[in-house]
Amino acid sequence: MGTSEWAGPEADRIAFLLNRDGYQATRAWVERTRDLYWHAIQPGEPRAESDYRHLFEASIRDFDRWLAEHPPADEPRPR
């Protein structure tokens, strides 16, 4: 249940959380943090036009990729 073979900007944090908190808590954190970052870069938000926008976008892509590869524990993993 690691971070697969990708090593995006969030891979180390996700791996740390998996080891410390387990799968369910990590998945909940990824979902929550992805939503926070997505809302932060919407039009009208201060970070929408900031120099950090690309970092938020890269993290969102990592979160989306990880969520796609790691379904909720009660769902089968895609092959």
Secondary structure, DSSP 4 states (H G I P E B T S, - for coil): ---TT---TTHHHHHHHHHHH-HHHHHHHHHHHHHHHHHHTSTTSGGGGSTTHHHHHHHHHHHHHHHHHS--TTSPPP-
